[in-house]
Amino acid sequence: MSVSTSAPERAEEFQELRPLLFSIAYRILGSVAEAEDTVQDTWLRYATSPTVPASAKAFLSALVTRASIDVLRSARVRRETYAGPWFPEPLLSDPYEDPERSAELADSVSMAALLLLERLSPLERAVFVLREVFAFGFPEVADAVGRSEAACRQLAVRARRHMDLGRPRFEADQHEREELAARFFGALRDGDVEGLLTLLAADVQLVGDSGGKAPALARSVVGAGNVARLLAAVFPTFARTAQVERHEVNGQPGAVLRDRDGNVAGTLVLDVAEGRVQMIRSVVNPDKLGHLGPRADLWAVVREVKEKMRR
């Protein structure tokens, strides 16, 4: 134990560690709103705790992890009854940076990685995030999840196995992803079916998460021809009616879709591997977009797009 810390000192420690705490919670939960609430709950517990930890980082990371596990267990029940495909809430920038682990951090926040994490049990997910992403020692991991070090090592092995089985064999580097994404969004803007076909994998999927609360571009469309024709038919008109703002989403190339007033209508994110776009994910559920800014009435946007397409 260290000497007692004052309330201002605790507040300063917490603010310094807040980016890390959010990044841990988001990877466990896949929700910006739930991660922010969990971090706030962690602060309240820390501010009123009689414990004076030797390491504020270890203590707060354990608190946020335990709280995240509890939230995840209840959230999983809701996700089982979710209308249509469920995707994590889009994250435009990760507040935590560590140059020594930049590759692990970028990979672990992608939509594909977060969906793989969904396959793990809450304990496996927490152990994987703490150990593999943030490089916590097993004693710290064990304290955070309330299991022995031996049990945590087994959980880590199982989690790594599941994650490795689900990852693409050949992943693109950042330069390749950005170059391909620039060509993709150029073809999208122009409605260039042939151009899109040269960029899409033969078995590409276009999948939308609307939660039943917004008109999805598509729940699921499979195949380069089908996806290219749908995108080429819709997006040139959409771009004249609204805005397609290029932006990195969850560390991957993507875009934020906005209405004519700049309100957020949704996001797109691309999975790129082997020189092709393998997956296009859209999130248009308004409940998942509030942290990005004022939300658009996507029904009104779609009506306007359809009217323009009929002319």
N, C-alpha and C positions, 0 to 999 in steps of 0.2 A: 504494500500500500504506500501511496505518496502522502505528502502533507495535504491538509484540507485545501480545497480550491474555493474561491469566492464565486458568487453568482455571475459577475461580469466575466471572470476567467472561464467559467463553464460555457457561457454564451459565446465567447470568442472561439473556444475549442470546437464547439458544435458548428459554428459557421464555417470554420476552416475545413471541417470534415463533411459538411453537408453534401457537396458534389459526389463524394464517394458513397455516402449513405443512400442518396437517391439512385445512383447507378447500380448498387447492389439490389435495392428494392425493385427497381424497374425490370431487371433481368429475371428476378424471381417471379414477379407478378405479371409482366407484360402490359401494364397499365400505367400511364403517366399519372392519372388522377389518384389511383390507389397507392402508387409509390409516394406521391407528395403527401397524402394523408398519413401514410405509415411513417414517413420521416418526421412529420410534425408530432405524431404520437410518441416517437422516439425522443424528441426533444423534451416533451412534457415529462416523460419518465426520468430522463436524465436530470432535468432541473429539480425534481423533487426527490431524487434518490439519495439515501444517506451514504451509499457506497462511494468511496473515494478511490477510483481505479488507478492502478499503476500505469495503464495505457488507455487513454481516452479513445484511441482508434479501435483497439480490440473490444473495449466495453461497448461503445456505441454500435460497432458493426454487429456484435452479438445481439444487442437489443433490436436493431432494425431487421436482422435476419429472423429472429423468433417471431416478431410481429408480422413479417411478410409471410412466413409459413402459415400462421393462423389465418391471415387474410386469404391466402391461396387456397387453403382447404375449403373455405366457404365459397370462394369464387368458382371453384371447379363445379359445384352443384349448379350454379347459374349457367355456366358455359355448356353444360350437358343439354340444356333446354334452349340454347341460343338459336335464333332463327337464321338458318343458312351458315355459310362458312364463318369461322371466328378467326380474326387476326389480331395481333397486338395493336395497341394504340400507337400511331406513328410518332416517331421521335426525330425531330429535325437536327438536334445536336446533343451529344452526350456531354454533360457538364464536367465529368471527371476525365482528367488526362494523366497519363503516365507514359513518358517516352519509351521506357524500357518494356512496356507491355502493350504498345499501341496496336500491334497486330491482333493480339488476343482480344483486346477491348473492342476493336472494330468488328471482328468476326462474331463476337458473342452478342452484339446488339442488332445484327441483321434479322430481318423477318424470318428467314429460313432457319437460323439458329434458335430464335425464340420459339418457333413452332416445334423444333426438335425437342427443346426443353420441356414443352408441354407434355411430351410422352413420358417424362420422368415422374417419379413420385415427388411430393414436396420436399422430403428430406434429401433425395438424390439431387434434386434441382439446386437446393441451397448449398449442398456440399460442393457440387460442380462449380457453381458461381464463385464461392469463396476460394476454393482451392485452385481451380484451373484458370479462372479469369483474373482473379485479384491476388493470387499467389499467397494466401494466408497459410500459415503453418498448421499442421494437423492438430496441435494442442488448441489453437484458437478456433479452428473449425469445430472441434469436438465440444468446446465450451459453448459455442454459438448454437449448435443444434441439439445439445443435451444428450449426446451419445459418446461412447468410448472412442479413443483414437483408432483402435482396431476396427470398430464398426464403421467409422468414417472412411477408413482406407478401402474397405469393401464397397461402401456406397460410391466412392469416387471411381473405383474400377468399373462398376456396373454402369455408372453414368457416362464415363468416357467411351465404353463399348457401344452404348446406344447412340451417342452423338457421332462417333466415327462411322457407324453403319449408315447413318442418314445423310452424311455430307457428300456433295458431288465429288467425283474422282479428280476432276481437273477444274480448279477455280481460276478465274481471271484475275490479273493484277489490276491495281487501281487505274493505271493509264489505259489499259485495254478496255476496262469497263466504261470509262469516261468517253473514250473515242467512239465506242459502239453506241453508247447512249446518245451522244450528239447526233449521230446519223439516224438513230431510231426516232428521236423527237423531230428531226427535220423531215423525215418521211411521213411522220404522223401529221405534222402541220400541213403538208402538201397533199395528203390523201394518196400517197404513192404506194399502191398495193405491191408493185414489183420491188420497190425499194425495201418495203417491210419484209417481204418474203426472203430477201437475201440476209436479213438480220435475225430472223426467228428460227429457233430449232423446229424440226419437223413435228415434234410432239409438244410444242409450246402450249402452256395453259394460261388463260386469262380468267382470273377468279376475283369475285367481288364480295366484300363484307359490307352489307347494309344493315344487318340486324333486323331486317324487316321494317326499318324506319325511314328508308330513303330508296329512290329508284336506283337499283344497281345497274351498272353498265352491262354486267352479265354475272350470273352466279358462277357459271363455269363454261368456258368455251375451249375446246381442245383442237389442236392442229393448226399449222402455220397458215393454210389457206383461209380457214374459218376466222381465225383471229385477225389476220391482215385485212380481210374484207370488212369485218365489223369496225375495226379501228378507222380504216380509211373512209368509211361511210359516215362516221359520227364526228370525229375530231376536227376536221377542217371547219365544219359548221360551228362546233363548240368554240373553237378558237376565235371565230368572228363574233360570237355572242358573249364569251367570257374570257378567262385567262388560263393559260397553261404555263405555270411558273416553274422553270427548272430548279430543282433543289435536291440535295442529298437527303434521303429518307432512311433512317436506321442504318446509316453508314453505307448505303447503296445508292446508285443513280436513280433518280426519280423526279417527281414533280408534285407541286401543290396546285390543285384546281381551284380557281376562284371565280365568282360571278363578276358581273360588270362593275360592281361597287367594291370589289376586293375582298368580299366575304368568302370564307373557306367552304368549298363544296366537297372536297375530298382530296385524297392523295393517290399517287401511283408510285410503285417501286418495282424495279427490274432486278431479276436474278440473272446474272450473266455467267456462263461457263462454256468452255470449249468454243469460244468465238461466236456464241449465239445467245440470244435472249431465251432463257429456258422457262421463265415464269414471269407473269405480270400480275401484280396484286394491287387491287384498289380498295381503299377504305373510304366509305361514304356515310357510314353510320354517324349521325350528328353527335351522338353521345361520346364518340371517340375523338372529336375534333375541336372541342371547346378550348383546349389549351393552346391551339394554334391561332386563335383569334375569333372574331365574330363569325357565326356560322351562316352559310347561305341557305336559302330555300331551294333545295335541289329540285324539288318538284317543279317549281316555277322555271328554273333554268332548263330542265328537260322539255317542258312545254314549248319554250321559246325556240329551242334547238329543233324540235319536231316541226314547228310552224315554218321555220326557215328552210328545212329540208324539203318540205312539200312545194315550195315556190319554184 
